[in-house]
């Protein structure tokens, strides 16, 4: 199993090299024949549709139809972060966009529509993908403190989790409380994940 892992790409940010760095990262993953690519939130900066489109365009320029080397399928495991959902509210967004554009084209108010439009798959607040026998669980950002519905999602899925001697993976944008000293969630994710010693959280 080979997985490329990114977070906080921040396309559309003041860093003019962000686009090229993202493409180079994807090309690097492709050269290693990855089975999947994780982006653990904040793949864009201002939470706008044009940045969402750019993310998708750059992804598909390297992985057309989600295919890597020799036509191999490469799974996308992307989740929204705070910049997708709240970025249009940040002061830096108003330096680049009009209030009218941000009101009409922010991701937060159309998160399901834009996800399906640009990534060509149904949007789910929580989702699961099984890749080469390994389980990946992912949660989109909702607010700074929690991922509502996480307990219910795990309860629904746990009957088909692998045995404890096989790792599985969980992806969210906020830091689980007690892991790092900045921007933690409210601790619910730590409480739930602690029940599964074979889970690796990104």
C-alpha positions in Angstrom: 0.0 0.0 0.0 1.4 3.4 -1.0 -0.3 6.6 0.0 0.7 10.2 -0.7 -0.2 12.5 2.2 -0.7 16.3 2.1 -2.4 18.9 4.1 -2.8 22.7 4.0 -2.0 23.1 0.3 -3.7 26.5 0.3 -4.1 27.0 -3.4 -5.1 30.6 -4.0 -2.9 31.8 -1.2 -0.4 34.7 -1.5 2.3 32.1 -2.2 2.6 32.3 -6.0 4.4 28.9 -6.0 1.5 27.0 -4.4 0.1 25.7 -7.7 3.4 24.4 -8.9 4.3 22.9 -5.6 1.0 21.0 -5.5 1.5 19.7 -9.1 5.1 18.6 -8.3 3.9 16.8 -5.2 1.2 15.0 -7.2 3.8 14.1 -9.8 6.1 12.8 -7.1 3.3 10.6 -5.8 2.5 9.4 -9.3 6.2 8.4 -9.8 6.0 6.2 -6.8 2.8 4.5 -8.1 0.6 5.4 -5.2 -2.7 3.8 -4.5 -4.3 6.9 -2.9 -3.6 10.5 -2.1 -4.8 12.1 1.2 -5.3 15.8 1.5 -6.3 16.4 5.1 -8.0 19.7 4.6 -7.3 23.2 3.5 -6.5 22.4 -0.1 -7.6 25.9 -0.9 -7.5 29.2 1.0 -10.5 31.5 0.6 -13.3 28.9 0.3 -14.3 29.9 -3.2 -15.5 28.0 -6.2 -12.7 29.1 -8.5 -10.1 27.7 -6.1 -12.1 24.5 -5.9 -12.1 24.3 -9.6 -8.3 24.9 -9.7 -7.7 22.1 -7.2 -9.7 19.7 -9.4 -8.1 20.9 -12.6 -4.6 20.4 -11.2 -5.4 17.0 -9.8 -6.9 15.7 -13.0 -3.9 17.2 -15.0 -1.7 14.7 -13.2 -4.2 11.9 -12.5 -6.7 12.1 -15.5 -9.9 10.2 -14.6 -8.2 9.4 -11.3 -5.6 7.2 -13.1 -1.9 7.1 -12.5 0.8 5.1 -14.1 -0.4 2.5 -16.7 -4.0 3.4 -16.1 -4.0 2.4 -12.4 -6.8 3.9 -10.4 -5.6 6.3 -7.7 -8.2 7.0 -4.9 -8.8 10.5 -3.7 -9.2 10.9 0.0 -9.7 14.6 0.4 -11.6 16.4 3.2 -12.7 20.0 3.7 -10.8 22.0 6.3 -11.6 25.3 7.9 -10.4 27.3 4.9 -12.9 25.6 2.6 -15.8 26.2 5.0 -14.8 29.5 6.7 -12.2 31.0 4.4 -14.6 33.3 2.7 -15.2 35.0 6.1 -11.5 35.7 6.7 -10.2 39.2 6.1 -7.6 38.0 3.6 -10.4 36.8 1.3 -11.7 40.4 1.0 -8.4 41.5 -0.3 -8.9 39.3 -3.4 -12.6 39.0 -3.9 -15.7 41.3 -3.7 -18.2 40.6 -1.0 -20.8 39.8 -3.7 -18.5 37.1 -5.2 -17.8 35.6 -1.8 -21.5 35.5 -1.0 -22.4 33.8 -4.2 -19.5 31.5 -4.7 -18.3 30.3 -1.3 -17.9 26.6 -0.7 -19.7 26.5 2.7 -23.1 27.3 1.3 -22.7 24.8 -1.6 -20.3 22.2 -0.2 -22.2 19.2 -1.6 -22.9 20.7 -5.0 -19.3 21.9 -5.6 -17.8 18.6 -4.3 -19.9 16.6 -6.7 -19.4 19.1 -9.6 -15.6 19.1 -9.4 -14.7 15.8 -7.8 -17.4 13.7 -9.5 -18.5 11.7 -6.5 -21.3 12.1 -3.9 -20.5 14.3 -0.9 -20.8 12.7 2.5 -19.9 14.4 5.8 -18.2 11.1 6.8 -17.1 8.5 4.3 -15.2 5.3 4.0 -13.0 3.9 1.3 -11.4 0.5 1.3 -8.2 0.3 -0.7 -6.3 -3.0 -1.3 -7.9 -4.4 1.9 -7.1 -1.3 4.0 -9.9 0.9 5.5 -9.8 4.7 5.3 -12.3 6.8 7.2 -12.6 10.5 6.5 -14.5 13.4 8.1 -15.1 16.8 6.5 -14.6 19.9 8.7 -17.9 21.4 10.0 -16.8 23.8 12.8 -13.8 24.6 15.0 -14.6 22.2 17.8 -16.2 19.0 16.5 -17.3 16.7 13.8 -21.0 16.2 14.5 -22.1 12.6 13.8 -18.7 11.0 14.3 -20.0 8.6 17.0 -22.9 7.5 14.8 -20.6 7.0 11.8 -18.2 4.7 13.8 -21.1 2.8 15.3 -22.5 2.1 11.8 -19.1 1.0 10.3 -17.4 -0.8 13.2 -19.0 -4.2 12.5 -16.9 -4.4 9.3 -13.6 -2.9 10.7 -10.5 -5.1 10.2 -9.1 -7.1 13.1 -6.9 -5.1 15.6 -3.7 -6.5 14.1 -4.3 -4.6 10.8 -4.0 -0.8 10.7 -6.7 1.4 9.4 -6.7 5.2 8.8 -8.7 8.2 9.9 -8.5 11.6 8.3 -9.8 14.9 9.6 -8.5 18.5 9.5 -8.7 19.6 13.2 -6.1 18.2 15.6 -7.5 15.6 18.0 -7.4 17.1 21.5 -4.4 16.0 23.5 -2.1 15.3 20.5 -0.6 18.8 19.7 -1.0 22.1 21.7 -2.6 24.2 19.1 -6.1 24.3 17.5 -7.5 21.1 19.1 -11.1 19.9 18.6 -13.3 19.3 21.6 -11.9 15.9 22.4 -14.7 13.7 21.0 -12.4 12.4 18.2 -9.8 11.5 20.7 -12.3 9.6 22.8 -13.7 7.7 19.9 -10.3 6.9 18.2 -8.8 5.7 21.5 -11.2 2.8 21.3 -9.4 1.5 18.2 -5.7 1.0 18.9 -5.0 0.1 15.3 -6.2 3.5 13.9 -3.7 5.9 12.6 -5.0 9.4 12.5 -3.9 12.0 9.9 
